[in-house]
């Protein structure tokens, strides 16, 4: 993830998947696995962030494992076959394939991919094949250790906001299992983050939002007014109410609040946040709001950025 995880060993997964697999996959790792499942079977009536085509019926996990073995044996590796298999299966199916592969060949699928592939393609395929929660935990940890442009920290925003509350809990558990501290502790102690941005990110990764559809119109009006008074105050830092609202309210409630904001003030809140030049919290706040209420906007920006990077290179 070029601007979140700009390290040599873990290249940008969004960028890689758009660049290498644009003909077959459009996916963001931090989007949350429930969105990927919705791409295969969208029963919620919500446009999914991930778009993968899954054959119906799909081959058995054993058949897929055998075909992967064929793709990595002999001279060279059939990368197209790997994409066709792993790029067109849900996370649950990929997990079953990995179990079948290890049972058949007495080696892990990740070990085989690591030995057969190279460069960015290897990194992307291994990240894609990993358990989603473990993958996001790894990417967040890499992002927290990277200094420089704060955009590399947007992976935290995506994990916390673009996925379901249960996925975020799974990421926190995976992070605690993989490292010597919790995700919340590492965000709070990140030396190159400064308050109030650090406090906001801690609140985001610590949250467990209501996942239902219930919305209060009265609350939407009240909090739209509070957001407006905060974001239009040029030269003043965004106060605690903004952090509280964005880090705790359900996605449907936030959509209602932002729509009320637009109706009453004639402009979307992200347009107002764009006017706060040089305000890092405002930029991250905008990314969080997009991930929470209109994730397609955020990931369209990711794709645009990756395309621009590809043209530059």
MIROGU-214879 format. One record per residue (C-alpha): x, y, z; residue number from 1. Coordinates in pm, whole numbers, plus 32768, in hexadecimal, padded with zeros to 4 digits. Layout:
N
<node><x>X</x><y>Y</y><z>Z</z><nr>NUM</nr></node>
...
***
This chain:
313
<node><x>8000</x><y>8000</y><z>8000</z><nr>1</nr></node>
<node><x>80E0</x><y>8106</y><z>7F77</z><nr>2</nr></node>
<node><x>8085</x><y>8225</y><z>8058</z><nr>3</nr></node>
<node><x>802F</x><y>8159</y><z>818A</z><nr>4</nr></node>
<node><x>812F</x><y>8046</y><z>818F</z><nr>5</nr></node>
<node><x>8255</x><y>80CA</y><z>80CB</z><nr>6</nr></node>
<node><x>8355</x><y>7FCA</y><z>812C</z><nr>7</nr></node>
<node><x>8422</x><y>7EEA</y><z>804D</z><nr>8</nr></node>
<node><x>83AB</x><y>7DA1</y><z>80DF</z><nr>9</nr></node>
<node><x>8238</x><y>7DF4</y><z>80E3</z><nr>10</nr></node>
<node><x>81E2</x><y>7EBC</y><z>7FAC</z><nr>11</nr></node>
<node><x>8092</x><y>7F67</y><z>7F7A</z><nr>12</nr></node>
<node><x>7F87</x><y>7E5A</y><z>7F5C</z><nr>13</nr></node>
<node><x>7E7D</x><y>7F3F</y><z>7ECA</z><nr>14</nr></node>
<node><x>7F74</x><y>7FC2</y><z>7DCC</z><nr>15</nr></node>
<node><x>7FF5</x><y>7E68</y><z>7D7C</z><nr>16</nr></node>
<node><x>7EA1</x><y>7DCF</y><z>7D4D</z><nr>17</nr></node>
<node><x>7E2B</x><y>7EEB</y><z>7C70</z><nr>18</nr></node>
<node><x>7F6E</x><y>7EE6</y><z>7BA7</z><nr>19</nr></node>
<node><x>7FA4</x><y>7D71</y><z>7B83</z><nr>20</nr></node>
<node><x>7E43</x><y>7CEC</y><z>7B98</z><nr>21</nr></node>
<node><x>7D6E</x><y>7E09</y><z>7B11</z><nr>22</nr></node>
<node><x>7CD6</x><y>7D1C</y><z>7A14</z><nr>23</nr></node>
<node><x>7C56</x><y>7C31</y><z>7B20</z><nr>24</nr></node>
<node><x>7C56</x><y>7CCB</y><z>7C7E</z><nr>25</nr></node>
<node><x>7BF9</x><y>7E14</y><z>7D1E</z><nr>26</nr></node>
<node><x>7C39</x><y>7DF2</y><z>7E91</z><nr>27</nr></node>
<node><x>7CC0</x><y>7EA3</y><z>7FC2</z><nr>28</nr></node>
<node><x>7D4E</x><y>7DC8</y><z>80D1</z><nr>29</nr></node>
<node><x>7CDC</x><y>7EAD</y><z>81E5</z><nr>30</nr></node>
<node><x>7B7C</x><y>7EBF</y><z>8162</z><nr>31</nr></node>
<node><x>7B14</x><y>7D9F</y><z>8240</z><nr>32</nr></node>
<node><x>7AC6</x><y>7C40</y><z>81DA</z><nr>33</nr></node>
<node><x>7950</x><y>7C66</y><z>8200</z><nr>34</nr></node>
<node><x>7958</x><y>7D4B</y><z>80D1</z><nr>35</nr></node>
<node><x>7A13</x><y>7C47</y><z>8008</z><nr>36</nr></node>
<node><x>790E</x><y>7B43</y><z>8061</z><nr>37</nr></node>
<node><x>7802</x><y>7C36</y><z>7FF2</z><nr>38</nr></node>
<node><x>78AC</x><y>7C4D</y><z>7EA1</z><nr>39</nr></node>
<node><x>7877</x><y>7ADB</y><z>7E71</z><nr>40</nr></node>
<node><x>7714</x><y>7ADD</y><z>7EFA</z><nr>41</nr></node>
<node><x>768A</x><y>7C39</y><z>7F39</z><nr>42</nr></node>
<node><x>7558</x><y>7C03</y><z>8012</z><nr>43</nr></node>
<node><x>755F</x><y>7D4F</y><z>80C8</z><nr>44</nr></node>
<node><x>7507</x><y>7E36</y><z>7FAA</z><nr>45</nr></node>
<node><x>7645</x><y>7EFE</y><z>7FE3</z><nr>46</nr></node>
<node><x>7745</x><y>7F39</y><z>7ED2</z><nr>47</nr></node>
<node><x>7877</x><y>7E76</y><z>7F41</z><nr>48</nr></node>
<node><x>79D0</x><y>7F0E</y><z>7F4A</z><nr>49</nr></node>
<node><x>7A67</x><y>7DD0</y><z>7EC7</z><nr>50</nr></node>
<node><x>7A0A</x><y>7D48</y><z>7D74</z><nr>51</nr></node>
<node><x>7A73</x><y>7BE4</y><z>7D33</z><nr>52</nr></node>
<node><x>79C1</x><y>7AEE</y><z>7C53</z><nr>53</nr></node>
<node><x>799F</x><y>7998</y><z>7CF2</z><nr>54</nr></node>
<node><x>793C</x><y>7870</y><z>7C15</z><nr>55</nr></node>
<node><x>77F6</x><y>77C8</y><z>7C75</z><nr>56</nr></node>
<node><x>781F</x><y>76B0</y><z>7CB7</z><nr>57</nr></node>
<node><x>798B</x><y>76D1</y><z>7D19</z><nr>58</nr></node>
<node><x>7A84</x><y>75B4</y><z>7CF6</z><nr>59</nr></node>
<node><x>7ACC</x><y>74F3</y><z>7E33</z><nr>60</nr></node>
<node><x>7BE9</x><y>7569</y><z>7F11</z><nr>61</nr></node>
<node><x>7CA7</x><y>742C</y><z>7EB6</z><nr>62</nr></node>
<node><x>7C83</x><y>746F</y><z>7D42</z><nr>63</nr></node>
<node><x>7CF6</x><y>75D6</y><z>7D71</z><nr>64</nr></node>
<node><x>7E21</x><y>7562</y><z>7E3F</z><nr>65</nr></node>
<node><x>7E82</x><y>746A</y><z>7D2F</z><nr>66</nr></node>
<node><x>7E69</x><y>7575</y><z>7C22</z><nr>67</nr></node>
<node><x>7F3D</x><y>7663</y><z>7CF0</z><nr>68</nr></node>
<node><x>8041</x><y>7551</y><z>7D0F</z><nr>69</nr></node>
<node><x>8044</x><y>752C</y><z>7B95</z><nr>70</nr></node>
<node><x>806C</x><y>76A5</y><z>7B6F</z><nr>71</nr></node>
<node><x>81A4</x><y>76B1</y><z>7C48</z><nr>72</nr></node>
<node><x>8253</x><y>7578</y><z>7BCB</z><nr>73</nr></node>
<node><x>8348</x><y>755D</y><z>7AAE</z><nr>74</nr></node>
<node><x>83FA</x><y>7675</y><z>79F9</z><nr>75</nr></node>
<node><x>8364</x><y>77C3</y><z>7A5A</z><nr>76</nr></node>
<node><x>8220</x><y>7809</y><z>7B0E</z><nr>77</nr></node>
<node><x>80CB</x><y>782D</y><z>7A6D</z><nr>78</nr></node>
<node><x>8072</x><y>797A</y><z>7B0F</z><nr>79</nr></node>
<node><x>7F31</x><y>7998</y><z>7A48</z><nr>80</nr></node>
<node><x>7EB7</x><y>784A</y><z>7AD5</z><nr>81</nr></node>
<node><x>7F04</x><y>78BD</y><z>7C38</z><nr>82</nr></node>
<node><x>7E3B</x><y>79FB</y><z>7C00</z><nr>83</nr></node>
<node><x>7D1C</x><y>7939</y><z>7B66</z><nr>84</nr></node>
<node><x>7D0A</x><y>7856</y><z>7C97</z><nr>85</nr></node>
<node><x>7D68</x><y>792A</y><z>7DC4</z><nr>86</nr></node>
<node><x>7CE2</x><y>7A6C</y><z>7D30</z><nr>87</nr></node>
<node><x>7B89</x><y>79D8</y><z>7CFD</z><nr>88</nr></node>
<node><x>7B49</x><y>7936</y><z>7E4C</z><nr>89</nr></node>
<node><x>7ABF</x><y>79C6</y><z>7F8F</z><nr>90</nr></node>
<node><x>7B91</x><y>79D3</y><z>80CA</z><nr>91</nr></node>
<node><x>7AE4</x><y>789E</y><z>8153</z><nr>92</nr></node>
<node><x>7B2D</x><y>77E1</y><z>8012</z><nr>93</nr></node>
<node><x>7C99</x><y>784F</y><z>8012</z><nr>94</nr></node>
<node><x>7CB9</x><y>77D0</y><z>8177</z><nr>95</nr></node>
<node><x>7C2F</x><y>767D</y><z>810C</z><nr>96</nr></node>
<node><x>7D1F</x><y>7674</y><z>7FE4</z><nr>97</nr></node>
<node><x>7E45</x><y>76B6</y><z>80CC</z><nr>98</nr></node>
<node><x>7DDB</x><y>7598</y><z>81B1</z><nr>99</nr></node>
<node><x>7DAD</x><y>74AE</y><z>808A</z><nr>100</nr></node>
<node><x>7EFD</x><y>7510</y><z>7FF5</z><nr>101</nr></node>
<node><x>7FBB</x><y>74CC</y><z>8137</z><nr>102</nr></node>
<node><x>7F09</x><y>7380</y><z>8163</z><nr>103</nr></node>
<node><x>7F5E</x><y>7311</y><z>8002</z><nr>104</nr></node>
<node><x>80C6</x><y>7389</y><z>7FE7</z><nr>105</nr></node>
<node><x>8146</x><y>73A6</y><z>814E</z><nr>106</nr></node>
<node><x>81A4</x><y>7516</y><z>8125</z><nr>107</nr></node>
<node><x>80E1</x><y>7656</y><z>8159</z><nr>108</nr></node>
<node><x>8052</x><y>7712</y><z>8034</z><nr>109</nr></node>
<node><x>80F8</x><y>7852</y><z>80AC</z><nr>110</nr></node>
<node><x>824C</x><y>77A7</y><z>80B6</z><nr>111</nr></node>
<node><x>821E</x><y>772F</y><z>7F51</z><nr>112</nr></node>
<node><x>81B2</x><y>7884</y><z>7ED4</z><nr>113</nr></node>
<node><x>82DC</x><y>7921</y><z>7F81</z><nr>114</nr></node>
<node><x>83D0</x><y>782F</y><z>7EDF</z><nr>115</nr></node>
<node><x>833B</x><y>783F</y><z>7D81</z><nr>116</nr></node>
<node><x>82E6</x><y>79AF</y><z>7D58</z><nr>117</nr></node>
<node><x>83B1</x><y>7AEC</y><z>7D78</z><nr>118</nr></node>
<node><x>8398</x><y>7C63</y><z>7D97</z><nr>119</nr></node>
<node><x>8255</x><y>7D22</y><z>7DC2</z><nr>120</nr></node>
<node><x>818A</x><y>7C09</y><z>7D28</z><nr>121</nr></node>
<node><x>81FB</x><y>7B19</y><z>7E38</z><nr>122</nr></node>
<node><x>81AE</x><y>7C13</y><z>7F4C</z><nr>123</nr></node>
<node><x>8056</x><y>7C5D</y><z>7EBF</z><nr>124</nr></node>
<node><x>7FF8</x><y>7AF0</y><z>7E91</z><nr>125</nr></node>
<node><x>8070</x><y>7A90</y><z>7FEC</z><nr>126</nr></node>
<node><x>7FB3</x><y>7BAD</y><z>808F</z><nr>127</nr></node>
<node><x>7E7D</x><y>7B57</y><z>7FC7</z><nr>128</nr></node>
<node><x>7E94</x><y>79E9</y><z>8033</z><nr>129</nr></node>
<node><x>7EC7</x><y>7A30</y><z>81A5</z><nr>130</nr></node>
<node><x>7DB0</x><y>7A29</y><z>82A4</z><nr>131</nr></node>
<node><x>7D0E</x><y>7B83</y><z>827F</z><nr>132</nr></node>
<node><x>7D2A</x><y>7BE4</y><z>83EE</z><nr>133</nr></node>
<node><x>7E96</x><y>7B73</y><z>8403</z><nr>134</nr></node>
<node><x>7EE4</x><y>7C2A</y><z>82C0</z><nr>135</nr></node>
<node><x>7E4A</x><y>7D6F</y><z>8336</z><nr>136</nr></node>
<node><x>7F00</x><y>7D51</y><z>8484</z><nr>137</nr></node>
<node><x>8049</x><y>7D2A</y><z>83CA</z><nr>138</nr></node>
<node><x>8006</x><y>7E53</y><z>82E5</z><nr>139</nr></node>
<node><x>7FA0</x><y>7F30</y><z>840A</z><nr>140</nr></node>
<node><x>80DD</x><y>7ED4</y><z>84C6</z><nr>141</nr></node>
<node><x>81B3</x><y>7F2D</y><z>8398</z><nr>142</nr></node>
<node><x>80FA</x><y>8076</y><z>836F</z><nr>143</nr></node>
<node><x>8132</x><y>80D7</y><z>84D9</z><nr>144</nr></node>
<node><x>82A9</x><y>80A8</y><z>84B1</z><nr>145</nr></node>
<node><x>82BF</x><y>817E</y><z>8376</z><nr>146</nr></node>
<node><x>8318</x><y>82EC</y><z>8395</z><nr>147</nr></node>
<node><x>82D2</x><y>83FB</y><z>8299</z><nr>148</nr></node>
<node><x>8196</x><y>844E</y><z>81D8</z><nr>149</nr></node>
<node><x>806D</x><y>840F</y><z>82BF</z><nr>150</nr></node>
<node><x>7FAE</x><y>836E</y><z>81A1</z><nr>151</nr></node>
<node><x>8054</x><y>8225</y><z>81F1</z><nr>152</nr></node>
<node><x>7F85</x><y>8226</y><z>8332</z><nr>153</nr></node>
<node><x>7E42</x><y>8219</y><z>826B</z><nr>154</nr></node>
<node><x>7E57</x><y>809F</y><z>8288</z><nr>155</nr></node>
<node><x>7DEE</x><y>80D1</y><z>83F4</z><nr>156</nr></node>
<node><x>7CC5</x><y>8199</y><z>837F</z><nr>157</nr></node>
<node><x>7C60</x><y>8091</y><z>8281</z><nr>158</nr></node>
<node><x>7C7B</x><y>7F74</y><z>837A</z><nr>159</nr></node>
<node><x>7BBA</x><y>8035</y><z>8484</z><nr>160</nr></node>
<node><x>7AB1</x><y>80D2</y><z>83A7</z><nr>161</nr></node>
<node><x>7A7F</x><y>8019</y><z>825F</z><nr>162</nr></node>
<node><x>7A4D</x><y>7EC6</y><z>82FD</z><nr>163</nr></node>
<node><x>794D</x><y>7E3B</y><z>83F0</z><nr>164</nr></node>
<node><x>796C</x><y>7E60</y><z>856A</z><nr>165</nr></node>
<node><x>79A8</x><y>7CEA</y><z>8586</z><nr>166</nr></node>
<node><x>7AC4</x><y>7CF6</y><z>8488</z><nr>167</nr></node>
<node><x>7B6D</x><y>7E0B</y><z>854E</z><nr>168</nr></node>
<node><x>7B55</x><y>7D37</y><z>8689</z><nr>169</nr></node>
<node><x>7BEF</x><y>7C13</y><z>85C9</z><nr>170</nr></node>
<node><x>7D0C</x><y>7CF5</y><z>8557</z><nr>171</nr></node>
<node><x>7D4C</x><y>7D65</y><z>86BC</z><nr>172</nr></node>
<node><x>7D5A</x><y>7BFB</y><z>872E</z><nr>173</nr></node>
<node><x>7E43</x><y>7B9B</y><z>860F</z><nr>174</nr></node>
<node><x>7F22</x><y>7CC5</y><z>865C</z><nr>175</nr></node>
<node><x>7F3D</x><y>7C68</y><z>87CA</z><nr>176</nr></node>
<node><x>7F94</x><y>7B01</y><z>876D</z><nr>177</nr></node>
<node><x>80A1</x><y>7B6A</y><z>8675</z><nr>178</nr></node>
<node><x>814B</x><y>7C80</y><z>8739</z><nr>179</nr></node>
<node><x>81AF</x><y>7CCC</y><z>88A0</z><nr>180</nr></node>
<node><x>80B0</x><y>7DE3</y><z>88D0</z><nr>181</nr></node>
<node><x>7F50</x><y>7E36</y><z>886A</z><nr>182</nr></node>
<node><x>7EEF</x><y>7F01</y><z>873A</z><nr>183</nr></node>
<node><x>7E61</x><y>8010</y><z>881A</z><nr>184</nr></node>
<node><x>7FA5</x><y>8023</y><z>88E2</z><nr>185</nr></node>
<node><x>807C</x><y>803F</y><z>87AA</z><nr>186</nr></node>
<node><x>7FA7</x><y>8153</y><z>8714</z><nr>187</nr></node>
<node><x>7FA9</x><y>8212</y><z>885F</z><nr>188</nr></node>
<node><x>8125</x><y>81F7</y><z>887C</z><nr>189</nr></node>
<node><x>8177</x><y>8239</y><z>870D</z><nr>190</nr></node>
<node><x>828C</x><y>833D</y><z>8726</z><nr>191</nr></node>
<node><x>8252</x><y>83E6</y><z>85D7</z><nr>192</nr></node>
<node><x>80E2</x><y>8429</y><z>8620</z><nr>193</nr></node>
<node><x>807A</x><y>8560</y><z>86DC</z><nr>194</nr></node>
<node><x>7F38</x><y>85B3</y><z>8793</z><nr>195</nr></node>
<node><x>7E1F</x><y>85E8</y><z>873D</z><nr>196</nr></node>
<node><x>7E58</x><y>8506</y><z>860D</z><nr>197</nr></node>
<node><x>7EE5</x><y>83F2</y><z>86E8</z><nr>198</nr></node>
<node><x>7DBA</x><y>8403</y><z>87D3</z><nr>199</nr></node>
<node><x>7CCD</x><y>83ED</y><z>86AB</z><nr>200</nr></node>
<node><x>7D7A</x><y>82B9</y><z>861D</z><nr>201</nr></node>
<node><x>7D78</x><y>8210</y><z>8773</z><nr>202</nr></node>
<node><x>7C01</x><y>824D</y><z>8788</z><nr>203</nr></node>
<node><x>7BCD</x><y>81C2</y><z>862A</z><nr>204</nr></node>
<node><x>7C8A</x><y>807C</y><z>8660</z><nr>205</nr></node>
<node><x>7BEE</x><y>804E</y><z>87B9</z><nr>206</nr></node>
<node><x>7A88</x><y>8079</y><z>8747</z><nr>207</nr></node>
<node><x>7972</x><y>7F79</y><z>8730</z><nr>208</nr></node>
<node><x>7854</x><y>8020</y><z>8679</z><nr>209</nr></node>
<node><x>76E6</x><y>7FC7</y><z>8680</z><nr>210</nr></node>
<node><x>76AE</x><y>7EF9</y><z>8545</z><nr>211</nr></node>
<node><x>7535</x><y>7F22</y><z>8527</z><nr>212</nr></node>
<node><x>746B</x><y>8008</y><z>8445</z><nr>213</nr></node>
<node><x>73B8</x><y>80DB</y><z>854C</z><nr>214</nr></node>
<node><x>73E6</x><y>8253</y><z>851A</z><nr>215</nr></node>
<node><x>7380</x><y>837D</y><z>85EE</z><nr>216</nr></node>
<node><x>7322</x><y>84AE</y><z>851D</z><nr>217</nr></node>
<node><x>7332</x><y>858F</y><z>864E</z><nr>218</nr></node>
<node><x>7492</x><y>851A</y><z>869C</z><nr>219</nr></node>
<node><x>74F6</x><y>8549</y><z>852F</z><nr>220</nr></node>
<node><x>7485</x><y>86B5</y><z>853C</z><nr>221</nr></node>
<node><x>7531</x><y>86F7</y><z>8687</z><nr>222</nr></node>
<node><x>767A</x><y>865D</y><z>861F</z><nr>223</nr></node>
<node><x>7673</x><y>86FB</y><z>84C4</z><nr>224</nr></node>
<node><x>7669</x><y>884C</y><z>8573</z><nr>225</nr></node>
<node><x>7787</x><y>87E8</y><z>8657</z><nr>226</nr></node>
<node><x>785B</x><y>8775</y><z>8533</z><nr>227</nr></node>
<node><x>7817</x><y>88B8</y><z>8476</z><nr>228</nr></node>
<node><x>7881</x><y>8997</y><z>8596</z><nr>229</nr></node>
<node><x>79C3</x><y>88D2</y><z>85B4</z><nr>230</nr></node>
<node><x>7A32</x><y>88B2</y><z>844A</z><nr>231</nr></node>
<node><x>79EB</x><y>8A18</y><z>83DC</z><nr>232</nr></node>
<node><x>7AC2</x><y>8AB1</y><z>84F0</z><nr>233</nr></node>
<node><x>7BFB</x><y>8AFF</y><z>842A</z><nr>234</nr></node>
<node><x>7D3A</x><y>8AFA</y><z>84F0</z><nr>235</nr></node>
<node><x>7C92</x><y>8A3C</y><z>860B</z><nr>236</nr></node>
<node><x>7CDC</x><y>88CD</y><z>864C</z><nr>237</nr></node>
<node><x>7BC2</x><y>87D4</y><z>861A</z><nr>238</nr></node>
<node><x>7B37</x><y>879E</y><z>8776</z><nr>239</nr></node>
<node><x>7ADC</x><y>8663</y><z>8831</z><nr>240</nr></node>
<node><x>7972</x><y>8654</y><z>87BE</z><nr>241</nr></node>
<node><x>79E4</x><y>8615</y><z>8659</z><nr>242</nr></node>
<node><x>7AC3</x><y>84F6</y><z>86C8</z><nr>243</nr></node>
<node><x>79AE</x><y>8468</y><z>87A4</z><nr>244</nr></node>
<node><x>78A7</x><y>8470</y><z>8692</z><nr>245</nr></node>
<node><x>797D</x><y>83DD</y><z>857D</z><nr>246</nr></node>
<node><x>7A1F</x><y>82D5</y><z>8657</z><nr>247</nr></node>
<node><x>78E4</x><y>8252</y><z>86FC</z><nr>248</nr></node>
<node><x>77A9</x><y>827D</y><z>8629</z><nr>249</nr></node>
<node><x>7720</x><y>8168</y><z>854D</z><nr>250</nr></node>
<node><x>7749</x><y>8182</y><z>83D7</z><nr>251</nr></node>
<node><x>75D5</x><y>81C0</y><z>8393</z><nr>252</nr></node>
<node><x>75CD</x><y>82CD</y><z>84A2</z><nr>253</nr></node>
<node><x>76FC</x><y>837A</y><z>840C</z><nr>254</nr></node>
<node><x>7662</x><y>8370</y><z>82B0</z><nr>255</nr></node>
<node><x>752B</x><y>8419</y><z>833B</z><nr>256</nr></node>
<node><x>75FD</x><y>851E</y><z>83EF</z><nr>257</nr></node>
<node><x>76CD</x><y>8570</y><z>82BB</z><nr>258</nr></node>
<node><x>7596</x><y>8588</y><z>81E1</z><nr>259</nr></node>
<node><x>74FB</x><y>8675</y><z>82DF</z><nr>260</nr></node>
<node><x>763C</x><y>873E</y><z>82D8</z><nr>261</nr></node>
<node><x>762B</x><y>875B</y><z>815D</z><nr>262</nr></node>
<node><x>74BC</x><y>87BF</y><z>815F</z><nr>263</nr></node>
<node><x>74E4</x><y>88CA</y><z>8269</z><nr>264</nr></node>
<node><x>762E</x><y>8961</y><z>81F9</z><nr>265</nr></node>
<node><x>7625</x><y>8931</y><z>8081</z><nr>266</nr></node>
<node><x>7771</x><y>887E</y><z>806F</z><nr>267</nr></node>
<node><x>77F1</x><y>8724</y><z>80C5</z><nr>268</nr></node>
<node><x>78D0</x><y>8713</y><z>81F5</z><nr>269</nr></node>
<node><x>79F2</x><y>867C</y><z>8130</z><nr>270</nr></node>
<node><x>79F9</x><y>87B7</y><z>8058</z><nr>271</nr></node>
<node><x>7A1A</x><y>8887</y><z>8193</z><nr>272</nr></node>
<node><x>7B2D</x><y>87A5</y><z>8219</z><nr>273</nr></node>
<node><x>7BEA</x><y>87CF</y><z>80D1</z><nr>274</nr></node>
<node><x>7C01</x><y>8941</y><z>8123</z><nr>275</nr></node>
<node><x>7CC7</x><y>88FE</y><z>8261</z><nr>276</nr></node>
<node><x>7E17</x><y>88F7</y><z>81AF</z><nr>277</nr></node>
<node><x>7F33</x><y>885F</y><z>8273</z><nr>278</nr></node>
<node><x>7E4C</x><y>87D0</y><z>837D</z><nr>279</nr></node>
<node><x>7EB0</x><y>8662</y><z>8399</z><nr>280</nr></node>
<node><x>7D89</x><y>860B</y><z>8478</z><nr>281</nr></node>
<node><x>7C96</x><y>869E</y><z>837A</z><nr>282</nr></node>
<node><x>7D2F</x><y>85CD</y><z>8264</z><nr>283</nr></node>
<node><x>7D1A</x><y>848B</y><z>8330</z><nr>284</nr></node>
<node><x>7BBC</x><y>84E9</y><z>83A4</z><nr>285</nr></node>
<node><x>7B4D</x><y>850A</y><z>823B</z><nr>286</nr></node>
<node><x>7BDE</x><y>83B4</y><z>81E7</z><nr>287</nr></node>
<node><x>7B2C</x><y>831F</y><z>8317</z><nr>288</nr></node>
<node><x>79DF</x><y>83B8</y><z>82B5</z><nr>289</nr></node>
<node><x>7A00</x><y>8336</y><z>8152</z><nr>290</nr></node>
<node><x>7A5B</x><y>81D8</y><z>81CA</z><nr>291</nr></node>
<node><x>7936</x><y>81D9</y><z>82BB</z><nr>292</nr></node>
<node><x>7826</x><y>826B</y><z>81DD</z><nr>293</nr></node>
<node><x>7899</x><y>825F</y><z>8071</z><nr>294</nr></node>
<node><x>79B7</x><y>8165</y><z>8058</z><nr>295</nr></node>
<node><x>79A0</x><y>8163</y><z>7EDD</z><nr>296</nr></node>
<node><x>7A1E</x><y>82CC</y><z>7EDF</z><nr>297</nr></node>
<node><x>7B4E</x><y>8271</y><z>7FAC</z><nr>298</nr></node>
<node><x>7BAD</x><y>8141</y><z>7EDF</z><nr>299</nr></node>
<node><x>7B6F</x><y>81FA</y><z>7D99</z><nr>300</nr></node>
<node><x>7C75</x><y>82ED</y><z>7E18</z><nr>301</nr></node>
<node><x>7D5D</x><y>81C9</y><z>7E62</z><nr>302</nr></node>
<node><x>7D33</x><y>814A</y><z>7D01</z><nr>303</nr></node>
<node><x>7D69</x><y>82A4</y><z>7C6C</z><nr>304</nr></node>
<node><x>7EA4</x><y>82D0</y><z>7D3D</z><nr>305</nr></node>
<node><x>7F29</x><y>817A</y><z>7CD3</z><nr>306</nr></node>
<node><x>7EE8</x><y>81C8</y><z>7B65</z><nr>307</nr></node>
<node><x>7F9F</x><y>8312</y><z>7B84</z><nr>308</nr></node>
<node><x>80C4</x><y>8264</y><z>7C2D</z><nr>309</nr></node>
<node><x>80CB</x><y>8164</y><z>7B16</z><nr>310</nr></node>
<node><x>80DC</x><y>8275</y><z>7A0C</z><nr>311</nr></node>
<node><x>81F4</x><y>8326</y><z>7AC8</z><nr>312</nr></node>
<node><x>82BE</x><y>81E7</y><z>7AD8</z><nr>313</nr></node>
***
